[in-house]
């Protein structure tokens, strides 16, 4: 009897949370025509939502993948990462916390045009953002100590970044060159006149040996 009661209570809680999600969806739909101006909104914090963006970019709600891409794109349009390091869904009337395992977006495709100082590297994310790396949207490279690998990120908007998918990272590195930065030779890439260091050239030579 108690198990049935607990199950019923949990079902009611899930249903209540689901209805809350539906309401949030409707408000997000009104707010998020493309990327919404979330940086200008200052709503009250309304608690955390059982929603997580996994390291591979898959969105989960109540432990279940959100399979509808239009819904994922809608939620992604009202994402904001605040100075506290946490990521939120923000509408004009509420702010709810979600969990992000790594970066909220994945850069799944890239294009390179021009060369030298005129080179432009453009990324497409898994939710459809198109981002040109440059002074306003920098690339950064993080050493992955546990694997000895490299994780590049590109700034999409606000404090939100896209992790560059591994196949795209290999393509990106093909466009790198040795460039002197602050008196040291670095393995780096250029985009929109900016230079983004990947690693010291001598470190690359050791890794390649």
VOLOFI-439222 format. One line per 5 residues: for each residue x negated, y, z negated of N, C-alpha, C, O, CB. Coordinates in Angstrom, 1 decimal. Glycine has a CB too. Layout:
N
X/Y/Z/X/Y/Z/X/Y/Z/X/Y/Z/X/Y/Z  ... .
# end
This chain:
209
-0.8/-1.2/0.0/0.0/0.0/0.0/-0.9/1.3/0.0/-0.6/2.2/0.8/1.0/0.0/-1.2  -1.9/1.2/-0.9/-2.8/2.4/-1.0/-3.6/2.6/0.3/-3.8/3.7/0.8/-3.7/2.3/-2.1  -4.0/1.4/0.9/-4.7/1.5/2.2/-3.8/2.2/3.3/-4.3/3.0/4.1/-5.2/0.2/2.7  -2.5/1.7/3.3/-1.6/2.3/4.3/-1.4/3.8/4.0/-1.4/4.6/4.9/-0.2/1.6/4.2  -1.3/4.2/2.7/-1.1/5.6/2.4/-2.4/6.4/2.8/-2.2/7.5/3.3/-0.9/5.7/0.8 .
-3.6/5.8/2.5/-4.8/6.5/2.9/-4.9/6.7/4.4/-5.3/7.8/4.9/-6.0/5.8/2.3  -4.5/5.6/5.1/-4.6/5.7/6.6/-3.6/6.7/7.1/-3.9/7.5/8.0/-4.2/4.3/7.2  -2.4/6.8/6.4/-1.4/7.7/6.9/-1.8/9.2/6.6/-1.6/10.1/7.4/0.0/7.5/6.2  -2.5/9.3/5.4/-3.0/10.6/5.0/-4.0/11.1/6.0/-4.1/12.2/6.5/-3.6/10.6/3.6  -5.0/10.1/6.4/-6.0/10.5/7.4/-5.4/10.8/8.7/-5.9/11.8/9.4/-7.0/9.3/7.5 .
-4.4/10.1/9.1/-3.7/10.3/10.4/-3.1/11.7/10.4/-3.2/12.4/11.4/-2.7/9.3/10.7  -2.5/12.1/9.3/-1.9/13.4/9.2/-2.9/14.5/9.3/-2.8/15.5/9.9/-1.1/13.5/7.9  -4.1/14.2/8.6/-5.1/15.2/8.6/-5.7/15.4/10.0/-5.9/16.5/10.5/-6.3/14.8/7.6  -5.9/14.2/10.7/-6.4/14.3/12.1/-5.4/15.0/13.0/-5.8/15.8/13.8/-6.6/12.9/12.7  -4.1/14.7/12.8/-3.1/15.4/13.6/-3.1/16.9/13.4/-2.9/17.7/14.3/-1.7/14.8/13.3 .
-3.2/17.3/12.1/-3.3/18.7/11.8/-4.5/19.4/12.4/-4.4/20.4/13.0/-3.3/18.9/10.2  -5.6/18.7/12.3/-6.8/19.2/12.9/-6.7/19.3/14.4/-7.1/20.2/15.1/-8.1/18.4/12.5  -6.0/18.3/15.0/-5.8/18.3/16.5/-4.9/19.4/16.9/-5.2/20.1/17.9/-5.2/16.9/16.9  -3.9/19.7/16.1/-3.0/20.9/16.4/-3.8/22.2/16.3/-3.6/23.1/17.1/-1.8/20.9/15.5  -4.7/22.2/15.3/-5.5/23.4/15.2/-6.4/23.6/16.4/-6.7/24.7/16.8/-6.4/23.3/13.9 .
-6.9/22.4/16.9/-7.8/22.5/18.1/-7.0/23.0/19.3/-7.5/23.8/20.1/-8.4/21.1/18.4  -5.8/22.5/19.4/-4.9/23.0/20.5/-4.7/24.5/20.5/-4.8/25.2/21.5/-3.6/22.2/20.5  -4.5/25.0/19.2/-4.3/26.4/19.1/-5.6/27.2/19.4/-5.6/28.2/20.1/-3.9/26.8/17.6  -6.7/26.6/19.0/-8.0/27.2/19.3/-8.2/27.2/20.9/-8.7/28.2/21.4/-9.2/26.4/18.6  -7.9/26.1/21.5/-8.0/26.0/23.0/-7.2/27.1/23.6/-7.7/27.8/24.6/-7.5/24.6/23.5 .
-6.0/27.3/23.2/-5.1/28.3/23.8/-5.7/29.7/23.6/-5.7/30.5/24.5/-3.7/28.3/23.2  -6.3/30.0/22.4/-6.9/31.3/22.2/-8.2/31.4/23.0/-8.5/32.5/23.5/-7.2/31.5/20.7  -8.9/30.3/23.1/-10.2/30.4/23.9/-9.9/30.6/25.3/-10.6/31.3/26.0/-11.0/29.1/23.7  -8.8/30.0/25.8/-8.4/30.1/27.2/-8.1/31.6/27.5/-8.5/32.1/28.6/-7.2/29.3/27.5  -7.5/32.3/26.6/-7.2/33.7/26.8/-8.5/34.6/26.7/-8.6/35.6/27.4/-6.1/34.2/25.8 .
-9.4/34.1/25.9/-10.6/34.9/25.7/-11.7/34.6/26.7/-12.4/35.5/27.1/-11.2/34.6/24.3  -11.8/33.4/27.2/-12.9/33.0/27.9/-12.8/32.9/29.4/-12.8/31.8/30.0/-13.4/31.7/27.5  -12.6/34.0/30.1/-12.6/34.0/31.6/-14.0/34.2/32.0/-14.5/35.3/32.1/-11.6/35.1/32.1  -14.7/33.1/32.3/-16.2/33.2/32.4/-16.7/33.3/31.0/-16.0/33.0/30.0/-16.6/34.4/33.3  -18.0/33.7/30.9/-18.5/33.9/29.6/-17.8/35.1/28.9/-17.8/36.2/29.4/-20.1/34.1/29.6 .
-17.3/34.8/27.7/-16.5/35.8/27.0/-17.5/36.8/26.3/-18.6/36.4/26.0/-15.6/35.2/26.0  -17.1/38.0/25.9/-18.0/39.0/25.2/-18.0/38.7/23.8/-17.7/39.5/22.9/-17.5/40.4/25.5  -18.5/37.5/23.4/-18.4/37.0/22.0/-19.3/37.9/21.1/-19.1/38.0/19.9/-18.8/35.5/21.9  -20.4/38.5/21.7/-21.3/39.3/20.9/-20.6/40.5/20.3/-21.1/41.1/19.3/-22.5/39.7/21.7  -19.5/40.9/21.0/-18.8/42.1/20.5/-17.7/41.8/19.5/-17.2/42.7/18.9/-18.2/42.9/21.7 .
-17.4/40.5/19.3/-16.3/40.2/18.4/-16.9/39.9/17.0/-18.0/39.3/16.8/-15.6/39.0/18.9  -16.1/40.3/16.0/-16.5/40.0/14.6/-15.4/39.5/13.8/-15.0/40.1/12.8/-17.1/41.4/14.0  -14.9/38.3/14.1/-13.7/37.7/13.4/-14.2/37.1/12.1/-15.4/36.9/11.9/-13.0/36.7/14.3  -13.2/36.8/11.3/-13.5/36.1/10.0/-13.9/34.6/10.3/-13.5/34.0/11.3/-12.3/36.0/9.1  -14.8/34.1/9.5/-15.2/32.7/9.5/-14.1/31.8/9.0/-13.6/32.1/7.9/-16.6/32.5/8.8 .
-13.7/30.8/9.8/-12.6/30.0/9.4/-12.9/28.6/9.1/-12.1/27.7/9.1/-11.6/30.0/10.6  -14.2/28.3/8.8/-14.6/27.0/8.4/-15.2/26.2/9.6/-15.4/26.8/10.7/-13.4/26.2/7.9  -15.6/25.0/9.3/-16.3/24.2/10.3/-15.3/23.3/11.0/-14.3/22.8/10.4/-17.4/23.4/9.7  -15.5/23.0/12.3/-14.8/22.1/13.1/-15.6/20.8/13.3/-16.8/20.9/13.5/-14.3/22.7/14.5  -15.0/19.6/13.3/-15.7/18.4/13.5/-16.0/18.2/15.0/-15.4/17.4/15.7/-14.9/17.2/13.0 .
-16.9/19.1/15.5/-17.3/19.1/16.9/-18.8/19.2/16.9/-19.4/19.9/16.2/-16.6/20.3/17.6  -19.4/18.4/17.8/-20.8/18.4/17.9/-21.2/18.3/19.4/-20.6/17.6/20.2/-21.4/17.2/17.2  -22.3/19.0/19.7/-22.9/18.9/21.0/-24.2/18.0/20.8/-25.1/18.4/20.2/-23.3/20.3/21.7  -24.2/16.8/21.4/-25.3/15.9/21.3/-26.5/16.4/22.1/-26.4/17.3/22.9/-24.9/14.5/21.7  -27.6/15.7/21.8/-28.9/16.1/22.5/-28.8/16.0/24.0/-29.5/16.7/24.7/-30.0/15.3/21.9 .
-27.9/15.1/24.5/-27.8/14.9/26.0/-26.8/15.9/26.6/-26.5/15.8/27.8/-27.5/13.5/26.3  -26.2/16.8/25.7/-25.3/17.8/26.2/-23.8/17.3/26.2/-22.9/18.1/26.5/-25.6/18.1/27.6  -23.6/16.1/25.7/-22.2/15.6/25.6/-21.5/16.2/24.4/-22.1/16.3/23.3/-22.2/14.1/25.5  -20.3/16.7/24.6/-19.5/17.3/23.5/-18.6/16.2/22.9/-18.0/15.4/23.6/-18.6/18.5/24.0  -18.6/16.2/21.5/-17.8/15.3/20.8/-16.8/16.0/19.9/-17.2/17.1/19.3/-18.7/14.3/19.9 .
-15.6/15.5/19.8/-14.6/16.1/18.8/-14.1/14.9/18.0/-13.6/13.9/18.6/-13.5/16.9/19.5  -14.1/15.0/16.7/-13.7/13.9/15.8/-14.4/12.6/16.2/-13.7/11.5/16.1/-12.2/13.7/15.8  -15.6/12.7/16.6/-16.4/11.5/16.9/-16.2/10.9/18.3/-16.7/9.9/18.6/-16.2/10.4/15.9  -15.3/11.5/19.1/-15.0/11.0/20.4/-15.5/12.0/21.5/-15.3/13.2/21.3/-13.5/10.8/20.5  -16.1/11.5/22.5/-16.5/12.4/23.6/-15.4/13.2/24.2/-14.3/12.6/24.4/-17.3/11.6/24.7 .
-15.6/14.4/24.5/-14.6/15.2/25.2/-14.9/15.0/26.7/-15.8/15.5/27.3/-14.7/16.8/24.9  -14.0/14.3/27.4/-14.2/13.8/28.7/-13.8/14.8/29.8/-14.2/14.7/31.0/-13.5/12.6/29.0  -13.0/15.8/29.4/-12.5/16.8/30.4/-13.5/18.0/30.6/-13.6/18.8/29.7/-11.1/17.3/30.0  -14.2/18.0/31.7/-15.2/19.1/31.9/-14.6/20.5/31.8/-15.2/21.4/31.3/-15.8/18.9/33.3  -13.3/20.7/32.4/-12.8/22.1/32.2/-12.7/22.5/30.8/-12.8/23.7/30.5/-11.4/22.1/32.9 .
-12.4/21.6/29.9/-12.2/21.9/28.5/-13.6/22.2/27.9/-13.8/23.1/27.1/-11.6/20.7/27.7  -14.6/21.4/28.2/-16.0/21.7/27.8/-16.5/23.0/28.3/-17.1/23.8/27.5/-17.0/20.6/28.3  -16.2/23.3/29.6/-16.6/24.6/30.1/-15.9/25.8/29.4/-16.4/26.8/29.1/-16.3/24.7/31.6  -14.6/25.6/29.0/-13.9/26.6/28.3/-14.5/26.8/26.9/-14.8/28.0/26.6/-12.4/26.1/28.1  -14.8/25.8/26.2/-15.4/26.0/24.9/-16.8/26.6/25.0/-17.2/27.4/24.2/-15.5/24.6/24.2 .
-17.5/26.2/26.1/-18.9/26.7/26.2/-18.9/28.2/26.5/-19.8/28.9/26.2/-19.6/26.0/27.4  -17.7/28.7/27.0/-17.6/30.2/27.3/-17.4/31.0/26.1/-17.6/32.2/26.1/-16.5/30.4/28.3  -17.1/30.4/25.0/-16.9/31.1/23.7/-17.9/30.7/22.6/-17.6/30.8/21.4/-15.4/31.0/23.2  -19.0/30.1/23.1/-20.1/29.8/22.1/-20.9/31.0/21.7/-21.1/31.9/22.5/-20.9/28.7/22.7  -21.4/31.0/20.5/-22.3/32.0/20.0/-23.2/31.4/19.0/-22.7/30.7/18.1/-21.5/33.2/19.5 .
-24.5/31.7/19.1/-25.4/31.3/18.0/-25.8/32.6/17.3/-26.3/33.6/17.9/-26.7/30.6/18.6  -25.6/32.5/16.0/-25.8/33.7/15.2/-27.2/33.7/14.5/-28.0/32.8/14.7/-24.8/33.8/14.1  -27.6/34.8/13.9/-28.9/35.0/13.3/-29.1/33.9/12.2/-30.3/33.7/11.8/-29.1/36.4/12.7  -28.1/33.3/11.6/-28.3/32.3/10.6/-28.7/31.0/11.2/-28.9/30.0/10.5/-27.0/32.1/9.8  -28.8/30.9/12.6/-29.3/29.7/13.2/-28.2/28.7/13.5/-28.4/27.7/14.2/-30.3/29.0/12.4 .
-26.9/29.0/13.1/-25.8/28.1/13.4/-25.1/28.6/14.6/-25.1/29.7/15.1/-24.9/28.1/12.2  -24.4/27.6/15.2/-23.6/27.9/16.5/-22.1/27.8/16.2/-21.7/27.0/15.4/-24.0/26.8/17.6  -21.4/28.7/16.8/-20.0/28.9/16.5/-19.2/29.0/17.8/-19.7/29.4/18.8/-19.7/30.1/15.6  -17.9/28.6/17.7/-16.9/28.9/18.7/-16.2/30.2/18.2/-15.8/30.2/17.1/-15.8/27.8/19.0  -16.2/31.2/19.0/-15.7/32.5/18.6/-14.6/33.0/19.5/-14.8/33.1/20.8/-16.9/33.5/18.5 .
-13.5/33.4/19.0/-12.4/34.1/19.7/-12.2/35.4/19.0/-12.8/35.7/18.0/-11.1/33.2/19.7  -11.4/36.3/19.5/-11.2/37.6/18.9/-10.7/37.5/17.4/-10.8/38.4/16.7/-10.3/38.4/19.7  -10.1/36.3/17.1/-9.4/36.3/15.8/-10.0/35.2/14.8/-9.6/35.2/13.7/-8.0/36.0/15.9  -11.0/34.4/15.3/-11.6/33.4/14.4/-13.0/33.0/14.9/-13.4/33.2/16.0/-10.7/32.2/14.4  -13.7/32.5/13.9/-15.1/31.9/14.2/-15.2/30.6/13.4/-15.0/30.6/12.2/-16.2/32.9/13.7 .
-15.4/29.5/14.2/-15.5/28.2/13.5/-16.9/27.6/13.9/-17.4/27.7/15.0/-14.4/27.3/14.0  -17.5/26.9/12.9/-18.8/26.4/13.1/-18.7/25.0/13.7/-17.8/24.2/13.4/-19.5/26.3/11.7  -19.7/24.7/14.6/-19.8/23.4/15.2/-21.3/23.0/15.0/-22.2/23.8/14.7/-19.4/23.4/16.7  -21.6/21.7/15.3/-22.9/21.2/15.2/-23.6/21.0/16.5/-22.9/20.6/17.5/-22.9/19.8/14.4  -24.8/21.4/16.6/-25.6/21.2/17.9/-26.9/20.5/17.6/-27.7/20.9/16.8/-25.9/22.6/18.5 .
-27.0/19.3/18.2/-28.2/18.4/17.9/-29.5/19.0/18.4/-30.5/18.9/17.7/-28.0/17.1/18.5  -29.5/19.7/19.5/-30.7/20.3/20.1/-30.3/21.6/20.7/-30.2/22.6/20.0/-31.3/19.4/21.2  -30.1/21.7/22.0/-29.6/22.9/22.6/-28.2/22.7/23.1/-27.8/21.6/23.4/-30.5/23.3/23.8  -27.4/23.8/23.2/-26.0/23.6/23.5/-25.8/23.3/25.0/-24.8/22.7/25.4/-25.2/24.9/23.2  -26.8/23.6/25.9/-26.7/23.4/27.3/-27.9/22.6/27.8/-28.9/22.5/27.1/-26.6/24.7/28.1 .
-27.7/21.9/28.9/-28.8/21.2/29.6/-28.9/21.8/31.0/-28.0/22.0/31.8/-28.4/19.7/29.7  -30.2/22.1/31.4/-30.5/22.6/32.7/-30.6/21.4/33.6/-31.6/20.6/33.4/-31.7/23.5/32.8  -29.7/21.1/34.5/-29.7/19.9/35.3/-30.2/20.0/36.7/-30.3/19.0/37.4/-28.3/19.3/35.3  -30.4/21.3/37.1/-30.9/21.5/38.5/-31.7/22.8/38.6/-31.4/23.7/37.8/-29.7/21.5/39.5  -32.6/22.9/39.5/-33.4/24.1/39.6/-33.7/24.4/41.1/-33.7/23.5/41.9/-34.7/24.1/38.8 .
-33.9/25.7/41.4/-34.3/26.1/42.7/-35.4/27.1/42.6/-35.4/28.0/41.7/-33.0/26.7/43.5  -36.3/27.1/43.5/-37.4/28.0/43.5/-37.5/28.7/44.8/-37.4/28.1/45.9/-38.8/27.3/43.2  -37.5/30.1/44.7/-37.6/30.9/46.0/-38.8/31.8/45.8/-39.1/32.2/44.7/-36.3/31.7/46.2  -39.4/32.2/46.9/-40.5/33.1/46.9/-41.7/32.5/46.3/-41.8/31.3/46.1/-40.1/34.3/46.0  -42.8/33.3/46.2/-44.0/32.8/45.7/-44.8/33.9/44.9/-44.5/35.1/45.1/-44.9/32.2/46.8 .
-45.8/33.5/44.2/-46.6/34.5/43.4/-45.7/35.3/42.5/-44.8/34.8/41.8/-47.3/35.4/44.4  -46.0/36.7/42.5/-45.2/37.6/41.6/-43.7/37.6/42.1/-42.9/38.0/41.3/-45.8/38.9/41.7  -43.4/37.3/43.3/-42.1/37.3/43.8/-41.3/36.0/43.6/-40.1/35.9/43.9/-42.1/37.6/45.3  -41.9/35.1/42.9/-41.2/33.8/42.7/-40.1/33.9/41.7/-40.2/34.6/40.7/-42.3/32.7/42.2  -39.0/33.3/42.0/-37.8/33.2/41.2/-37.4/31.8/40.9/-37.1/31.1/41.9/-36.6/34.1/41.7 .
-37.3/31.4/39.7/-36.8/30.1/39.3/-35.4/30.2/38.8/-35.2/30.9/37.8/-37.8/29.4/38.3  -34.5/29.5/39.4/-33.1/29.5/39.0/-32.6/28.1/38.6/-32.9/27.1/39.2/-32.2/30.0/40.2  -31.9/28.1/37.4/-31.4/26.9/36.9/-29.9/26.8/36.9/-29.3/27.9/36.8/-31.9/26.7/35.4  -29.4/25.6/37.0/-27.9/25.4/36.9/-27.7/24.5/35.7/-28.4/23.5/35.5/-27.3/24.8/38.2  -26.8/24.9/34.8/-26.6/24.1/33.6/-25.5/23.1/33.8/-24.8/23.1/34.8/-26.3/25.0/32.4 .
-25.4/22.2/32.8/-24.4/21.1/32.9/-22.9/21.7/32.8/-22.0/20.9/33.1/-24.6/20.1/31.8  -22.8/22.9/32.4/-21.4/23.5/32.3/-21.2/24.6/33.4/-20.2/25.3/33.4/-21.2/24.1/30.9  -22.2/24.7/34.3/-22.0/25.5/35.5/-22.6/26.9/35.4/-22.4/27.7/36.3/-20.6/25.7/35.7  -23.3/27.2/34.3/-24.0/28.5/34.3/-25.2/28.5/35.3/-25.8/27.5/35.4/-24.6/28.8/32.8  -25.4/29.6/35.9/-26.6/29.8/36.8/-27.4/30.9/36.2/-27.0/32.0/36.0/-26.1/30.2/38.3 .
-28.7/30.5/35.9/-29.6/31.4/35.2/-30.9/31.5/35.9/-31.5/30.6/36.3/-29.8/30.8/33.8  -31.3/32.8/36.1/-32.6/33.1/36.7/-33.6/33.4/35.5/-33.4/34.3/34.8/-32.6/34.3/37.7  -34.6/32.5/35.4/-35.6/32.8/34.4/-36.4/34.1/34.7/-36.6/34.4/35.9/-36.6/31.6/34.3  -36.7/34.8/33.6/-37.4/36.1/33.8/-37.5/36.8/32.5/-37.4/36.2/31.5/-36.6/37.0/34.8  -37.8/38.1/32.5/-38.1/38.8/31.3/-36.9/38.8/30.3/-37.1/38.7/29.1/-38.4/40.3/31.6 .
-35.7/38.8/30.9/-34.5/38.8/30.0/-34.0/37.4/29.6/-33.3/37.2/28.7/-33.4/39.6/30.7  -34.4/36.4/30.4/-34.0/35.1/30.2/-35.3/34.2/30.2/-35.5/33.5/31.2/-33.0/34.5/31.2  -36.1/34.3/29.2/-37.4/33.6/29.2/-37.3/32.1/29.1/-36.3/31.5/28.6/-38.2/34.1/28.1  -38.4/31.5/29.6/-38.6/30.1/29.3/-39.6/29.9/28.1/-40.5/30.7/27.9/-39.3/29.4/30.6  -39.3/28.9/27.4/-40.3/28.6/26.3/-40.5/27.1/26.3/-39.7/26.3/26.7/-39.8/29.0/24.9 .
-41.7/26.7/25.9/-42.1/25.3/26.0/-42.5/24.8/24.6/-43.3/25.4/23.9/-43.3/25.1/27.0  -41.9/23.7/24.1/-42.1/23.2/22.8/-42.8/21.8/22.9/-42.3/20.9/23.6/-40.8/23.1/22.0  -43.9/21.6/22.2/-44.5/20.3/22.1/-43.6/19.3/21.3/-43.2/19.7/20.2/-45.9/20.4/21.5  -43.3/18.2/21.8/-42.6/17.2/21.1/-43.5/16.2/20.5/-44.0/15.2/21.1/-41.6/16.4/22.1  -43.8/16.4/19.2/-44.9/15.7/18.5/-44.7/14.2/18.5/-45.6/13.4/18.6/-45.1/16.3/17.1 .
-43.4/13.8/18.3/-43.2/12.4/18.2/-43.4/11.6/19.4/-43.7/10.4/19.4/-41.8/12.2/17.7  -43.3/12.2/20.6/-43.5/11.5/21.9/-44.7/12.0/22.6/-45.2/11.4/23.6/-42.3/11.7/22.7  -45.3/13.1/22.2/-46.4/13.7/22.9/-46.0/14.4/24.1/-46.8/14.8/25.0/-47.5/12.7/23.2  -44.7/14.6/24.3/-44.1/15.2/25.5/-43.9/16.7/25.3/-44.3/17.3/24.4/-42.9/14.6/25.9  -43.2/17.3/26.3/-43.0/18.7/26.4/-41.5/19.0/26.6/-40.9/18.3/27.4/-43.8/19.4/27.5 .
-40.9/19.9/25.9/-39.5/20.3/26.0/-39.4/21.7/26.4/-39.6/22.6/25.6/-38.7/19.9/24.7  -39.0/22.0/27.7/-38.8/23.4/28.1/-37.4/23.8/27.8/-36.5/23.0/27.9/-39.2/23.6/29.6  -37.2/25.1/27.4/-35.9/25.7/27.2/-35.8/27.0/28.0/-36.8/27.7/28.1/-35.6/25.9/25.7  -34.7/27.3/28.5/-34.5/28.6/29.1/-33.3/29.3/28.4/-32.3/28.6/28.2/-34.2/28.4/30.7  -33.4/30.6/28.2/-32.4/31.3/27.5/-31.2/31.6/28.5/-31.4/32.0/29.6/-32.9/32.7/27.0 .
-30.0/31.2/28.1/-28.8/31.4/28.9/-28.1/32.7/28.7/-27.9/33.5/29.6/-27.9/30.2/28.7  -27.8/32.9/27.4/-27.2/34.2/27.0/-27.2/34.3/25.5/-27.2/33.3/24.8/-25.7/34.4/27.5  -27.2/35.5/25.0/-27.3/35.7/23.5/-28.5/34.9/22.9/-29.6/35.2/23.4/-26.0/35.2/22.8  -28.3/34.0/22.0/-29.3/33.2/21.5/-29.2/31.7/22.0/-29.9/30.8/21.5/-29.3/33.2/19.9  -28.3/31.5/23.0/-28.0/30.2/23.4/-29.0/29.8/24.5/-29.2/30.5/25.5/-26.6/30.1/24.0 .
-29.6/28.6/24.4/-30.5/28.1/25.3/-30.1/26.8/26.0/-29.2/26.1/25.5/-31.9/27.8/24.6  -30.7/26.5/27.1/-30.5/25.2/27.8/-31.8/24.5/27.7/-32.9/25.0/28.1/-30.0/25.4/29.3  -31.7/23.2/27.3/-32.9/22.3/27.4/-33.0/21.9/28.9/-32.1/21.4/29.5/-32.7/21.1/26.5  -34.2/22.0/29.4/-34.4/21.6/30.8/-34.6/20.1/30.8/-35.4/19.5/30.2/-35.7/22.2/31.4  -33.7/19.4/31.6/-33.6/17.9/31.6/-35.0/17.4/32.2/-35.7/18.1/32.9/-32.5/17.5/32.6 .
-35.4/16.2/31.7/-36.7/15.7/32.0/-37.0/15.7/33.5/-38.1/16.1/33.9/-36.8/14.4/31.5  -36.1/15.2/34.4/-36.4/15.2/35.8/-36.6/16.6/36.4/-37.5/16.9/37.2/-35.3/14.6/36.6  -35.9/17.6/35.8/-36.0/19.0/36.2/-37.3/19.6/35.7/-38.0/20.4/36.4/-34.8/19.9/35.8  -37.7/19.1/34.5/-39.0/19.6/33.9/-40.2/19.2/34.8/-41.1/20.0/35.1/-39.2/19.0/32.5  -40.1/17.9/35.3/-41.2/17.5/36.2/-41.3/18.4/37.5/-42.4/18.7/38.0/-41.0/16.0/36.6 .
-40.1/18.7/38.0/-40.1/19.6/39.2/-40.6/21.0/38.8/-41.3/21.6/39.6/-38.6/19.7/39.7  -40.3/21.5/37.6/-40.7/22.8/37.2/-42.2/22.8/37.1/-42.9/23.8/37.5/-40.1/23.1/35.8  -42.8/21.8/36.5/-44.3/21.7/36.3/-45.0/21.7/37.6/-46.2/22.2/37.7/-44.7/20.5/35.5  -44.4/21.2/38.7/-45.0/21.2/40.0/-45.3/22.6/40.5/-46.1/22.9/41.4/-44.2/20.5/41.0  -44.5/23.6/40.0/-44.7/25.0/40.4/-45.6/25.8/39.4/-45.7/27.0/39.6/-43.3/25.7/40.5 .
-46.2/25.1/38.5/-47.1/25.8/37.6/-48.5/26.0/38.2/-48.9/25.3/39.2/-47.2/25.0/36.3  -49.2/26.9/37.6/-50.6/27.2/38.1/-51.4/27.7/36.9/-50.9/28.0/35.8/-50.6/28.3/39.2  -52.7/27.7/37.1/-53.6/28.2/36.1/-53.6/29.8/36.1/-54.0/30.3/37.2/-55.0/27.6/36.2  -53.3/30.4/35.0/-53.2/31.9/35.0/-53.9/32.3/33.7/-53.7/31.7/32.6/-51.7/32.4/35.1  -54.7/33.4/33.8/-55.3/33.9/32.6/-54.4/34.8/31.8/-53.8/35.8/32.4/-56.6/34.7/33.0 .
-54.1/34.4/30.6/-53.2/35.2/29.7/-54.0/35.5/28.4/-54.5/34.7/27.7/-52.0/34.3/29.3  -54.2/36.8/28.2/-54.9/37.3/27.0/-56.3/36.7/26.9/-56.7/36.3/25.8/-54.1/37.0/25.7  -57.0/36.6/28.0/-58.3/36.1/28.0/-58.5/34.6/28.0/-59.6/34.1/27.9/-59.0/36.7/26.9  -57.4/33.9/28.1/-57.5/32.4/28.0/-56.8/31.8/29.3/-55.7/32.3/29.6/-56.9/31.8/26.7  -57.4/30.8/29.9/-56.7/30.2/31.0/-55.6/29.3/30.5/-55.8/28.4/29.7/-57.8/29.4/31.9 .
-54.4/29.6/31.1/-53.2/28.8/30.7/-52.6/28.2/31.9/-52.7/28.7/33.0/-52.2/29.7/30.0  -52.0/27.0/31.7/-51.1/26.4/32.7/-49.8/27.0/32.5/-49.2/26.9/31.4/-51.1/24.8/32.5  -49.2/27.7/33.5/-48.1/28.6/33.3/-47.2/28.6/34.6/-47.7/28.2/35.7/-48.5/30.0/32.9  -46.0/29.1/34.5/-45.1/29.3/35.6/-44.7/30.8/35.7/-44.6/31.4/34.6/-43.9/28.4/35.6  -44.4/31.3/36.9/-44.0/32.6/37.1/-42.5/32.6/37.5/-42.0/31.7/38.2/-44.8/33.3/38.1 .
-41.8/33.6/37.1/-40.4/33.9/37.6/-40.0/35.3/37.3/-40.2/35.8/36.2/-39.4/32.9/36.9  -39.6/36.0/38.3/-39.1/37.4/38.3/-40.2/38.3/37.6/-39.9/39.2/36.8/-37.8/37.5/37.5  -41.5/38.0/38.0/-42.5/38.9/37.5/-43.1/38.5/36.1/-44.1/39.1/35.7/-42.1/40.3/37.5  -42.4/37.6/35.4/-42.8/37.2/34.1/-43.6/35.9/34.2/-43.4/35.1/35.1/-41.6/37.0/33.1  -44.6/35.8/33.3/-45.4/34.6/33.2/-45.1/33.8/31.9/-45.2/34.4/30.9/-46.9/34.9/33.3 .
-44.8/32.5/32.1/-44.5/31.7/30.9/-45.5/30.6/30.7/-45.6/29.7/31.5/-43.0/31.1/31.0  -46.2/30.7/29.6/-47.3/29.7/29.4/-46.7/28.4/28.9/-45.8/28.3/28.1/-48.2/30.2/28.3  -47.2/27.3/29.6/-46.8/26.0/29.2/-47.8/25.4/28.2/-47.4/24.9/27.1/-46.8/25.1/30.5  -49.1/25.4/28.5/-50.1/25.0/27.5/-51.5/25.5/28.0/-51.6/25.9/29.2/-50.1/23.4/27.4  -52.5/25.5/27.1/-53.8/25.9/27.6/-54.3/24.9/28.7/-54.1/23.7/28.6/-54.8/25.9/26.4 .
-55.0/25.5/29.6/-55.5/24.7/30.8/-56.4/23.6/30.3/-56.4/22.5/30.9/-56.2/25.6/31.8  -57.3/23.9/29.3/-58.2/22.8/28.8/-57.4/21.7/28.2/-57.8/20.5/28.2/-59.2/23.4/27.9  -56.3/22.0/27.5/-55.5/20.9/26.9/-54.8/20.0/28.0/-54.8/18.8/27.9/-54.3/21.5/26.0  -54.4/20.7/29.1/-53.9/19.9/30.2/-54.9/19.0/30.8/-54.6/17.9/31.2/-53.3/20.9/31.3  -56.2/19.5/30.9/-57.2/18.7/31.5/-57.5/17.5/30.6/-57.8/16.4/31.1/-58.5/19.5/31.7 .
-57.4/17.7/29.3/-57.6/16.5/28.4/-56.5/15.5/28.5/-56.8/14.3/28.6/-57.7/17.0/26.9  -55.3/16.0/28.7/-54.2/15.1/28.8/-54.2/14.3/30.2/-53.8/13.2/30.2/-52.8/15.9/28.7  -54.8/15.0/31.2/-54.8/14.4/32.5/-56.0/13.4/32.7/-56.0/12.7/33.7/-54.8/15.5/33.5  -56.9/13.5/31.8/-58.2/12.7/31.9/-57.9/11.2/31.8/-58.8/10.4/31.9/-59.2/13.2/30.9 .
# end
